[in-house]
Amino acid sequence: MKPVVETVNLKKTYMLGRVPVHALRGVNLKVYPGDFIAVLGPSGSGKSTLLNLIGALDKPTEGEVIIDGIDISTLNEDQLAELRRKIGFVFQFFNLIPRLSALENVELPLAIAGVVKSERRKRAMELLKIVGLEDRMKHKPTELSGGEQQRVAIARALVNNPRYLLMDEPTGNIDSKTAAEIMKLVKKLNEEEGVTIILVTHNQFVANQAKRVVHIVDGVLREENT
Amino acid sequence: MKLTDAFSYAFGAIRLRKLRAALTTLGVVIGIAAVVALLSLGQGFQDAITVQLQRGFAVDTLIVTPRSEMGMGTTEQSGFYLLVNDTEQIINNVPEVKTVVAVIQRAGYIKAGNISEMVTIVGVNFTEYMKIYSTFSAEMGKIPLNPSNDTVILGARVADPWENNTLICGINDSVELLWTVRENHIPVNVSYTFYVAAILEEIGGFGFGGPSDRSVYIPISTAVDLFGDKCNQIIVQLKDSKEETINTASEKIRELFGDQVSVISSTAILNTVETVFSTVKIFLAGIAGISLLVAGIGIMNIMIVSVMERTREIGILKALGAKNRTIMLIFISEAVLIGLIGSTLGIGFGILMARVFSRFGFAGFGGRPGMEATGTTAMTIVPVLTPITLIGALAFGILVSVLFGLYPAWRAAKLKPVEALRYE
């Protein structure tokens, strides 16, 4: 089976003033369809950098990120933008657009892709139903709880039928009870809908929900149970 | 992203910050209002002047004057005079000509009872003059076709100098005309008695060549007897007012008098006046345009702030697959909306402003100083808004907004997704 995303000797170096910071020092990772991988590591370990790179939000200093068989360093900005439409993002701070309703937020990626209104509305409603928010569709993010906001964000990430879902500390900003519910939903999405998930966290409990856990320390990966 | 979606997204963003958007739009409103007001007033002014000129003009006429006269001075030095009989030459040699009238003019006074007024005494052939100028028609009395030597016709303002229908004399009353002649370099006043045959309708206008409200008219034969047969101008009416006819006839008349006359076409003067006014109008609009420039800078300023505030939002849009041009489109849509709303309101306010100005600002223009302006004599300026001005103002308002929105939009589009998402 071909991996949906693969990194080969991935390195990323930032300049912090004049001091080079080696965030990633050669990461090799293969993610296959149906995988649910948790990348576990403390803050500053390079896990967000890794997520940005496999989300095609950033380009590597060295090495390769291969998404669906394409090395992203060969793509221009427009091609990267189109590639991102095949990737679902879920952020720690939800990153919903405050002035848009839950439904409109979920519709947004489809609107950006140029899908007609009637079609994207139908699709967005389906997704909100899957995440259990069919009765909160008209609400603005400020009228929703943290858990509900994150469900909207998950619905938004899935609306484009992405190849894989990237989650950056998805429960980092919600209480533990709600976090457990969110993780239940994420597990269900992976098991029942077959969504490929890559999740980045520093929380052992959250990581334990995944099928496979990799540790990241000082920009290098270490498998837990191979 | 589809255009309609970009616009509705932009509209949502504008609605979120109502006061800010309103203030930004206000700049455009003021700028466009100024442009529209000045343009429509300018157009109204031009139209008013043109109408005034046309009243005193006949488009198919040429005015022939001795070259050195320049329309005002005397012909003493040049030694060339136009004579009343020269009309024969013109009518016999220029086939394009329909009617010819010689005009003898002289400054003088009219005296009726104890009232004395300064007037221009004009000697013309009444019958021919009437054929050329429709404004030469009687309000009271009748213009005689075979006038006796002591017949005089008064201009409306001569008969009614106070503009209140109190006439200085009636029909068939006698009046005295006075003027000064020099005998051995000593000025001597001469006066003759005339009988009023008619009072002309009010003409308004400037009466270039044609009848005027402040002139009195006597038969040409009388004028020759009193002032001699040198005439100030010969008015030529052509068979039509085509440019070609005007040019050919002008050239032939000039040749006829050995290039010692100047031939002025009324149409040419009208055209010149219109050209001058168009220039003035553009100049006025240009001044108003400066306020639009200020509005544009305001838009740019606000949009740059807005882009900074919404950096994170731009990051989200990019993470969701928005291309640079989509971001650009969203921000330019905002500028277009501001321009559209501002211009529309601006046109409304501009029309209003023009109305107010034309009522209070220019009332009394054309009236005599110290006299109350009445509707009939004051030049009333009605602001004229042509569809071109309207569409132009709208397009210009939007164009300015977009132009100044380009840079902020470009800055938004160029943001790096990772950095934009990290922005607090």
Interface residues (C-beta under 8 A of the other chain):
Chain A: N52 G55 L57 D58 E77 D78 A81 E82 R84 R85 F89 F91 N95 I97 R99 L100 L108 P109 A111 I112 A113 G114 V116 K117 R156 N160
Chain B: M1 K2 D5 Y9 G12 A13 R15 L16 R312 E313 G315 I316 L317 K318 A319 L320 G321 A322 K323 N324 R325 T326 K416 P417 V418 L421
